[in-house]
Amino acid sequence: MSKPVLNVALVGYSFMGRAHSNAYRQVNHYFDLPFRVVPKVIVGRSEGPLKVAAELLGWEEYSTDMAAVLKRDDVHLIDVATPNDSHAPHSIAALKAGKHVLCEKPLGLNVKECKAMVAAADKAKTADGKPCRVGLWHNYRRAPAASTAASLIADGKLGEIRHVRAVYLQDWLLDDSCPATWRMMSKTCGSGAHGDLNAHLIDLTRFMTGLEFDSVVGLEQTFIKKRKNADGKGMLDVDVDDTLLFLAKLTNGAVASFEATRAAAGRKNHYCIEINGTKGSIVWNFERMNELEVYTVEDEPRHKGFRTVMCMDGSAHPYAGNYWPDGHVLGYEHCFINMLADFVKALASGDEFRPNFADGLANQEVLDASLASAKSGKWVTVARSQKLKPAKALKAVAGKSLL
Ligand code: SOE
């Protein structure tokens, strides 16, 4: 019997639009899903590049008229992969039109926008009266090793969490050769490396530990304060951070440190988190994304030490078995395919999907508090406006390839 279709409209087609397009094309090839996911229409402003993107990225149609796309009853899911200042307008319009929404991170420019997005999501209904579902593209949760770390912690293997230390280091703004883009203006991005990269560190900390942030103290720097405009005319005064570091106290008393920068020479996309508990530690380094370093105090002294676990065993690690036999590694793009598969399953089952817009708001409350602290130099209590249960750690569904 043929499956019902889930027709998708994507707005935005640069880096994230390309990564999402790949997920829409691939997901049904590797996951047995209740819907056939169809990359239906790609939306943008300029017809020429849009036509090329539609052909290249595998979209059936293209349109420069978002309002018209939202009116279509053969479009079910809107994917917002545009710059941060358009996340709220696009997502809220799509929810009001009764569409499900997947939005790129960070959810919005600030807490105010995120609260409006959560409110819109809480009341939105599809044309047939069902709740609209929402998700937030924090893709790294869906790396098998990251989900394995979360399940080890949820099962108490690390004991009580005491420390989190995480860095997300890039170097594309090391010098003044990169012209000004939307990522360097607070009106279009909210904050710089902070909202772009610390957002991932905050999300993974919340996901892996199940803890929330109590208070923070931040330090920001903008090393290059002026950048030439892309059109070569004049200079932009950069009003967001190149770098933001912050310390945090988590809700169980654990202490944490976070570093996000776009000025660490030689670091291209160096994302690494270490979590220490009373019974052990994990280290996950995205550059070795299929491996998880694990230490447990219970090991006997003869072989006690950090061990490297290759998280590609379909019987033990989420998602691994959907692709290849044990040990054949996955890449950055699989995190997006895995997340989309979970979203589509949740859409059909009605089960909770995380991270959702409430997670995006919780994340933004930490981002805004640490940015405020960086400006004041004082500790800031995170104004948590929700009581969220920790996301369920993703257990390995006995992964099976479809052939
Ligand atoms: C740019 O820093 C960027 O594309 C981020 O926006 C993404 O979230 C990250 O996954 C890769 O780097």
Boltz pocket constraint, residues with backbone or C-beta under 6 A from the ligand:
constraints:
  - pocket:
      binder: B
      contacts: [[A, 15], [A, 105], [A, 170], [A, 196], [A, 269]]
      max_distance: 6.0
